[in-house]
């Protein structure tokens, strides 16, 4: 009913009837403004690994993926690199959960470290959470974290945002993309994906759903950029099976050893199929390979006929030409099973000319040298080694250019964010988006820690949040920083000189020493003259401090370091770390 206003008028006159102000002026009530959604990358940009992205809207936050990265050559002694979650800790009351796209280490590896600080619900597919459970058991968190199994087609609600899971192909089973519905619009995040029309397990990627989303309107697309430099399409995983068939024929009379990623269950399944076809038994070597295969068999993702699988300790009871050993170490990792085989340090496997070794993986950027070293050592032991450049023994799990353009074309996003990869990969992917017609001003190469605020008709780059990398070294998380790394680098380059002396606490005179200890600087037995000169100079400095009444430890140590540093550099052109140890009695 229309709203009206009336007024009191003298008797006998009709009252003037007027519409309410808004209707009188022809205006409609204004709609409340749409709440923006913020995308906050916390990892996975300008790097390989450490994938983590946060979404925030109306005080609700959830996180997609929680991965680790390999330490580079500068991170001496570091075991793992994980994302900095300082911002999430500050906003812990708003955090609704962590959503996982698949079970690779660069997407789930940091979970135990994060969940110790932020115990929130985790959502993922059956295999992904099966792998997560194994990690939680190692870290004493099993049963303490709420794990929620989802499947493609499911939709979960996380505050004011909902997340739909979409089936995709990748080099690990149970991988999904995400369609995130927010008040500002729908955001699609592909996770790691490829288009495989003949997958080993499960169906083809759900391209129809991507198309439906595109027809209904996609505000933004975040898409995997790992293979953005490669033209064409990624080969089907079945191509590797064909190569295995040919190589098993070639390896007649020899033991076959195949190194691959532990998480590539499709690859392991094809190895098992080939072994069965050629009458061979299968043994598994490497801790991560044993763990992943065990979980995959338990959940039904890996099928091995009865009597085919044997323990690695039992391999010497069978003829060598009736064996296939599936192992870790495809990246040349120093503690891996294949590395120990190459350097004759494996408990059960001794490499000989009767071995036919297949490295069924491509090098992760930065690992090329370590892989080459392992291949060289295996060849020195007489083994025949086949690797990617010699045969089609590996296919990527990531989309190449034509597949990336197809997803862009299907989803038709208003805004595009290339993610997952080094800057050159992100830049190339941005170029592909421009080529299919997305306006350059709507393409953003994102930065870790930057806040990107999206509305239905605008994109703004806001301030940054704390971000970066946290280093895991042994049981220590975050206690190795730039100063410790600088010292490690210094020690690695020039070594260490320790000066040990005992002084009188009353007058500062030298009672014992100084003794000089050298580690990684020079070979003492061949440099006795230099060591004696160093000892004499240290004694002179300590005596001088005593004469001048200098008894402050900090000042004494500084004078010893400065004097020795100058003399050692003048004589050797090296700058070892100098560590004075002064004791008082």
C-alpha positions in Angstrom: 0.0 0.0 0.0 1.4 3.4 -0.9 2.4 5.5 2.1 0.7 8.9 2.4 0.7 11.9 4.7 -2.3 13.9 5.8 -2.8 17.3 7.5 -5.6 18.8 9.6 -7.8 21.3 7.5 -10.9 23.4 8.3 -14.3 21.7 8.2 -15.8 21.4 4.8 -12.5 21.3 2.9 -11.0 18.2 1.5 -7.6 17.3 2.9 -4.7 17.4 0.5 -3.3 14.0 0.0 0.5 13.9 -0.8 2.7 10.8 -1.4 5.7 10.2 1.0 8.8 12.2 0.1 10.6 9.3 -1.7 7.6 8.5 -3.9 6.8 12.1 -4.5 10.3 12.7 -6.0 10.2 9.4 -8.0 13.0 7.8 -6.1 13.3 4.2 -4.9 14.9 3.1 -1.6 18.6 2.6 -2.2 20.1 -0.9 -1.9 22.7 -1.4 0.8 26.3 -1.5 -0.6 27.7 -4.9 -1.5 30.4 -6.1 1.0 33.8 -6.4 -0.7 35.9 -9.5 -0.5 39.7 -9.4 0.0 42.1 -11.9 -1.4 45.4 -12.1 0.6 48.1 -14.3 -0.8 50.4 -15.6 1.9 52.6 -17.8 -0.3 52.9 -19.5 -3.7 53.9 -16.4 -5.7 57.3 -15.7 -7.2 58.3 -19.1 -5.9 57.6 -22.8 -6.3 55.7 -24.1 -3.3 54.5 -22.7 0.0 51.0 -22.2 -1.4 48.6 -20.3 0.9 45.8 -17.8 0.1 43.4 -16.2 2.6 39.9 -14.8 1.8 38.3 -12.2 4.0 34.7 -10.8 3.9 32.5 -9.3 6.6 34.8 -10.4 9.4 35.0 -14.0 8.1 38.3 -15.5 7.0 39.2 -18.8 5.5 42.5 -20.2 4.0 43.1 -22.2 0.9 46.0 -24.6 1.1 48.9 -24.6 3.6 52.1 -25.8 1.9 55.9 -26.0 2.3 58.8 -25.1 0.0 62.2 -26.6 -0.5 65.0 -24.5 1.1 67.3 -23.0 -1.5 71.1 -23.0 -1.5 71.2 -19.9 0.7 69.3 -21.5 3.5 72.1 -23.6 5.0 70.9 -26.4 7.3 67.2 -25.4 6.9 64.8 -28.4 6.5 61.6 -26.7 5.4 60.2 -23.3 4.5 56.6 -22.5 5.6 54.4 -19.4 5.2 54.4 -16.6 7.8 50.9 -16.7 9.5 51.3 -13.7 11.8 48.3 -12.0 10.2 46.2 -15.1 10.7 47.2 -15.3 14.3 46.1 -11.7 14.9 42.8 -12.5 13.3 42.3 -16.0 14.8 38.8 -15.3 16.0 37.7 -14.6 12.5 39.3 -17.8 11.0 36.6 -20.3 9.9 38.8 -23.0 8.5 41.4 -24.3 6.0 40.4 -25.7 2.6 42.7 -28.0 0.8 42.8 -28.5 -3.0 45.0 -31.7 -3.0 47.6 -33.7 -1.1 51.0 -32.5 -2.4 53.5 -31.2 0.1 53.5 -27.7 -1.4 49.8 -27.5 -0.5 49.6 -29.5 2.8 53.1 -29.7 4.2 52.9 -26.7 6.6 49.5 -27.9 8.2 51.0 -29.5 11.3 53.0 -26.3 12.1 50.0 -24.0 11.5 47.5 -26.2 13.3 49.7 -26.2 16.5 49.0 -22.5 16.6 45.6 -22.2 14.9 43.4 -25.3 15.6 40.6 -24.7 13.1 38.5 -27.2 11.0 40.2 -28.6 7.8 38.3 -29.5 4.7 39.6 -31.8 1.9 38.9 -34.9 -0.2 39.4 -38.4 1.2 42.9 -39.0 0.0 44.1 -35.5 0.8 42.9 -35.9 4.4 44.3 -39.4 4.6 47.7 -37.9 3.9 47.1 -35.1 6.4 46.2 -37.7 9.1 49.6 -39.3 8.6 51.3 -35.9 9.2 49.2 -35.2 12.3 50.2 -38.5 13.8 53.9 -37.6 13.4 53.3 -34.3 15.2 51.1 -35.6 18.0 48.0 -33.8 16.7 46.0 -36.8 15.6 42.5 -36.7 17.0 42.9 -33.1 18.1 42.0 -31.5 14.8 38.6 -31.6 13.1 39.0 -33.1 9.6 36.0 -32.8 7.3 35.9 -35.0 4.2 34.3 -33.5 1.1 33.9 -34.7 -2.5 33.4 -32.9 -5.8 30.0 -31.2 -6.0 29.9 -30.6 -2.2 29.4 -27.0 -0.9 30.5 -25.9 2.5 29.6 -22.6 4.3 32.4 -20.6 5.9 30.8 -17.5 7.4 29.4 -15.3 4.7 31.2 -17.2 2.0 30.6 -20.7 0.6 33.0 -23.0 -1.2 32.1 -25.5 -3.9 34.5 -28.3 -4.8 35.1 -29.1 -8.5 36.8 -32.2 -9.8 40.1 -31.6 -11.7 43.0 -33.8 -13.0 46.4 -33.6 -11.5 49.3 -35.9 -10.7 47.7 -36.9 -7.5 44.2 -38.4 -7.1 41.3 -36.5 -5.5 42.4 -33.0 -6.6 39.8 -30.2 -6.7 39.3 -26.6 -7.8 37.2 -24.2 -5.8 34.3 -22.0 -6.6 34.0 -19.4 -3.8 30.7 -17.6 -3.6 31.0 -14.2 -1.8 28.7 -11.2 -1.5 30.8 -9.5 -4.1 30.6 -12.3 -6.6 32.0 -15.8 -7.5 35.8 -16.4 -7.4 37.3 -19.5 -9.0 40.6 -20.9 -7.7 41.8 -23.8 -9.9 44.4 -25.3 -7.5 47.0 -27.4 -9.5 45.3 -28.9 -12.6 45.7 -30.3 -16.1 43.2 -31.5 -18.6 43.5 -35.3 -19.0 40.9 -36.9 -21.1 42.2 -40.4 -20.3 43.1 -40.3 -16.6 44.3 -43.3 -14.7 41.6 -43.0 -12.0 38.4 -40.9 -11.8 36.8 -38.9 -14.5 38.0 -36.1 -16.7 38.2 -32.6 -15.3 34.7 -31.1 -14.9 34.9 -28.6 -17.7 31.1 -28.3 -17.9 31.0 -26.8 -14.3 33.7 -24.3 -15.2 31.5 -23.3 -18.2 28.4 -23.0 -16.1 30.2 -20.7 -13.6 31.5 -18.6 -16.5 28.0 -18.2 -18.0 26.6 -17.2 -14.6 29.4 -14.7 -14.1 32.9 -15.1 -12.5 34.3 -12.1 -10.6 37.9 -13.3 -10.5 39.9 -16.4 -11.5 43.1 -17.5 -9.7 44.8 -20.1 -11.9 47.8 -22.4 -11.8 50.8 -20.9 -13.7 53.4 -23.6 -13.3 53.6 -24.6 -17.0 52.7 -21.2 -18.5 55.9 -21.3 -20.5 55.0 -24.6 -22.2 52.9 -24.4 -25.4 50.2 -26.9 -26.4 48.7 -29.4 -24.0 50.1 -31.6 -21.3 50.3 -35.3 -22.2 48.0 -37.8 -20.5 49.4 -39.9 -17.6 48.6 -43.0 -19.7 51.5 -42.0 -22.0 53.9 -42.9 -19.2 52.2 -46.4 -19.0 53.0 -46.9 -22.6 56.7 -46.0 -22.0 56.9 -48.3 -19.0 55.6 -51.1 -21.3 58.5 -50.5 -23.8 61.1 -50.1 -21.1 60.1 -53.3 -19.2 60.7 -55.2 -22.5 64.1 -53.5 -22.9 65.1 -54.4 -19.3 64.7 -58.1 -19.7 67.2 -59.9 -17.6 67.8 -57.0 -15.3 66.3 -55.7 -12.0 64.2 -52.5 -12.5 64.4 -49.6 -10.1 62.0 -46.7 -10.7 62.2 -43.4 -8.8 59.2 -41.2 -8.7 57.3 -38.8 -6.5 55.8 -40.6 -3.5 52.5 -38.8 -3.9 52.0 -39.8 -7.6 49.8 -42.8 -6.9 48.7 -42.9 -10.6 52.3 -43.5 -11.5 52.8 -46.1 -8.9 49.7 -47.9 -10.1 51.0 -48.0 -13.7 54.3 -49.4 -12.4 52.4 -52.1 -10.5 50.4 -52.9 -13.6 53.5 -53.3 -15.8 55.2 -55.5 -13.1 52.2 -57.8 -13.1 52.1 -57.9 -16.9 55.7 -59.0 -17.0 55.7 -61.4 -14.1 57.7 -59.2 -11.6 57.2 -58.7 -7.9 57.2 -55.1 -6.4 59.1 -53.8 -3.4 58.8 -50.2 -2.1 61.7 -48.3 -0.6 61.8 -44.9 1.1 59.8 -43.7 4.1 57.5 -41.3 2.3 56.8 -43.8 -0.5 55.9 -46.6 2.1 53.6 -44.2 4.0 51.8 -42.8 1.0 51.3 -46.2 -0.7 50.0 -47.6 2.6 47.4 -44.9 2.9 46.5 -45.1 -0.8 46.0 -48.9 -0.6 43.9 -48.6 2.6 41.6 -46.0 1.0 41.4 -47.9 -2.3 43.3 -45.5 -4.5 46.1 -48.0 -5.2 45.4 -51.6 -6.1 48.1 -54.3 -5.8 47.2 -57.9 -6.5 47.9 -60.4 -3.7 51.4 -61.8 -3.7 52.9 -59.0 -5.9 54.1 -56.7 -3.1 57.1 -57.9 -1.0 59.1 -56.3 1.8 62.3 -54.5 0.7 64.2 -56.8 3.1 63.1 -59.9 1.0 64.4 -58.7 -2.4 67.6 -60.9 -2.2 65.5 -64.0 -2.0 64.2 -63.5 -5.6 66.0 -63.4 -9.0 67.0 -59.9 -9.9 65.1 -60.1 -13.2 61.9 -60.8 -11.3 61.9 -57.6 -9.3 60.8 -54.0 -9.5 61.8 -51.6 -6.8 59.7 -48.4 -6.5 61.7 -45.7 -4.6 61.9 -42.1 -3.5 64.7 -39.8 -4.6 63.7 -38.6 -8.0 64.9 -35.1 -7.0 68.3 -36.3 -5.7 67.5 -35.5 -2.1 70.5 -36.4 0.1 68.6 -38.5 2.5 66.4 -40.3 -0.1 66.5 -44.0 -0.9 67.8 -43.5 -4.4 70.6 -41.2 -3.2 71.7 -43.8 -0.7 71.7 -46.5 -3.4 73.8 -44.3 -5.6 76.4 -43.8 -2.9 76.3 -47.5 -1.8 74.8 -46.6 1.6 71.4 -48.3 1.3 70.7 -51.1 3.7 69.0 -53.5 1.3 69.9 -52.4 -2.3 73.3 -52.6 -3.9 73.6 -51.2 -7.4 75.3 -53.3 -10.1 75.4 -53.5 -13.9 72.4 -55.8 -13.7 70.2 -52.8 -12.7 67.9 -50.8 -15.1 67.0 -47.5 -13.4 64.2 -45.2 -14.5 63.8 -41.7 -13.0 60.2 -41.0 -13.6 60.0 -37.3 -12.7 61.1 -33.9 -13.9 63.4 -31.7 -11.9 61.9 -29.1 -9.6 63.7 -25.8 -10.4 66.9 -25.7 -8.4 67.3 -29.5 -8.1 68.9 -30.1 -11.5 72.5 -30.4 -10.1 71.6 -32.8 -7.3 69.7 -35.1 -9.8 72.7 -35.0 -12.2 75.1 -36.1 -9.4 72.9 -39.0 -8.5 72.6 -40.1 -12.1 76.4 -39.9 -12.6 77.0 -42.0 -9.5 74.5 -44.6 -10.6 76.1 -44.9 -14.0 79.6 -45.2 -12.4 78.3 -48.3 -10.6 77.5 -49.8 -14.0 73.7 -49.3 -14.0 71.7 -48.2 -17.1 69.8 -45.0 -16.2 66.8 -43.7 -18.2 65.5 -40.2 -17.4 63.0 -37.7 -18.8 65.2 -36.3 -21.6 65.9 -39.9 -22.9 62.4 -41.3 -22.8 58.8 -40.3 -22.1 58.9 -41.5 -18.5 57.2 -38.5 -17.0 54.4 -36.2 -17.8 53.5 -33.0 -15.9 50.6 -32.6 -13.6 50.2 -29.0 -14.6 48.3 -27.4 -17.5 50.2 -26.0 -20.5 49.2 -22.9 -22.4 46.3 -24.2 -24.4 44.7 -25.7 -21.3 45.2 -22.5 -19.3 43.6 -20.5 -22.1 40.6 -23.0 -22.2 39.9 -22.4 -18.5 40.2 -18.6 -19.0 37.8 -18.9 -21.9 35.3 -21.1 -20.0 35.2 -19.0 -16.8 35.3 -15.6 -18.5 36.5 -13.8 -15.4 36.3 -10.1 -14.9 39.6 -10.1 -13.1 42.5 -12.5 -13.4 45.2 -13.4 -10.9 47.9 -15.8 -12.1 49.2 -17.8 -9.1 51.5 -20.8 -8.3 54.9 -20.2 -9.9 57.9 -17.9 -10.3 57.5 -14.4 -11.6 58.3 -15.5 -15.2 55.5 -18.0 -15.0 53.0 -15.5 -13.6 54.0 -12.9 -16.3 53.6 -15.5 -19.1 50.2 -16.5 -17.8 49.1 -12.9 -17.6 50.1 -12.5 -21.3 47.9 -15.5 -22.2 44.9 -13.8 -20.4 45.5 -10.6 -22.3 45.7 -12.6 -25.6 42.2 -14.0 -25.1 40.7 -10.6 -24.5 40.9 -9.8 -20.7 41.6 -6.1 -20.4 45.2 -5.4 -19.2 43.9 -3.3 -16.3 41.9 -6.3 -15.0 45.0 -8.6 -14.9 47.0 -8.5 -11.7 50.3 -10.3 -11.0 49.8 -10.6 -7.2 52.4 -10.2 -4.5 52.7 -12.1 -1.2 51.2 -10.1 1.6 49.3 -7.6 -0.6 45.5 -7.2 0.1 43.4 -7.2 -3.0 39.9 -5.9 -2.4 37.2 -6.8 -4.9 33.7 -5.4 -5.5 31.4 -6.3 -8.4 32.8 -3.4 -10.4 36.2 -2.5 -8.9 39.5 -3.9 -7.7 41.7 -2.1 -5.3 45.1 -2.9 -4.0 45.2 -2.1 -0.3 48.0 -2.2 2.3 50.1 -5.2 3.0 49.9 -7.7 5.9 52.9 -9.4 7.6 54.1 -12.2 5.3 57.2 -14.0 4.1 58.8 -17.3 5.0 59.4 -19.0 8.3 62.3 -21.5 8.5 62.0 -24.9 10.1 65.3 -26.4 11.3 64.9 -29.6 13.3 62.4 -29.0 16.1 62.9 -25.2 15.8 60.2 -23.2 13.9 61.1 -19.6 13.2 64.2 -19.5 15.4 66.5 -19.4 12.4 66.6 -15.9 11.0 68.7 -13.7 8.9 71.5 -13.3 11.5 71.8 -17.0 12.1 71.8 -17.7 8.3 74.5 -15.0 7.9 76.6 -16.6 10.5 76.1 -20.1 8.9 77.1 -18.6 5.5 80.2 -17.0 7.1 81.2 -20.3 8.7 80.7 -22.2 5.5 82.8 -19.7 3.4 85.7 -18.9 5.7 85.6 -21.1 8.8 86.0 -20.4 12.5 88.8 -19.3 14.8 88.2 -19.7 18.5 90.5 -17.8 21.0 90.3 -19.3 24.6 91.9 -17.4 27.5 91.7 -17.3 31.3 92.3 -14.0 33.1 92.5 -12.9 36.7 89.2 -11.4 37.9 91.0 -8.8 40.1 93.6 -7.2 37.8 92.8 -8.7 34.3 96.2 -10.3 33.8 96.5 -13.4 31.7 96.6 -16.6 33.7 96.3 -19.2 31.0 96.3 -19.3 27.2 95.4 -17.9 24.8 94.8 -21.1 22.9 93.8 -21.0 19.3 91.3 -23.5 17.8 90.7 -23.5 14.0 87.8 -25.1 12.3 87.3 -24.9 8.5 89.9 -22.1 8.2 93.3 -23.7 7.7 94.8 -27.1 8.3 96.6 -26.4 11.6 99.5 -28.9 11.1 100.5 -27.2 7.9 100.0 -23.7 9.3 101.8 -23.8 12.6 103.6 -20.4 11.9 100.3 -18.7 11.2 98.7 -20.2 14.4 101.6 -19.1 16.5 101.5 -15.6 15.1 97.8 -15.5 15.8 98.3 -16.7 19.4 101.1 -14.1 20.0 98.9 -11.3 18.7 96.0 -12.4 20.9 98.3 -12.5 24.0 99.6 -9.0 23.1 96.1 -7.6 23.0 95.0 -9.2 26.2 98.2 -8.0 28.0 97.6 -4.5 26.7 94.0 -4.5 28.0 95.3 -5.6 31.5 97.9 -2.8 31.5 95.3 -0.2 30.7 92.8 -1.4 33.2 90.2 -2.6 30.7 88.1 -5.3 32.4 84.9 -5.1 30.4 84.4 -8.4 28.6 82.7 -6.8 25.6 85.6 -4.4 25.0 88.2 -7.1 25.4 86.5 -9.4 22.9 86.0 -6.6 20.4 89.7 -5.7 20.5 90.8 -9.3 20.1 88.5 -9.8 17.1 89.5 -6.6 15.4 93.3 -7.3 15.8 93.1 -10.9 14.7 90.7 -10.2 11.8 93.1 -7.6 10.3 96.1 -9.9 10.6 94.5 -13.0 9.3 93.1 -11.1 6.3 96.4 -9.6 5.5 98.1 -13.0 5.6 95.5 -15.2 4.0 92.9 -12.9 2.3 90.2 -14.7 4.2 87.9 -13.5 6.9 87.0 -16.4 9.3 84.5 -15.9 12.1 86.5 -15.1 15.3 85.0 -16.2 18.6 86.9 -15.1 21.7 86.1 -17.1 24.9 87.2 -15.3 28.0 87.0 -16.9 31.5 87.7 -15.3 34.8 89.1 -16.9 37.9 
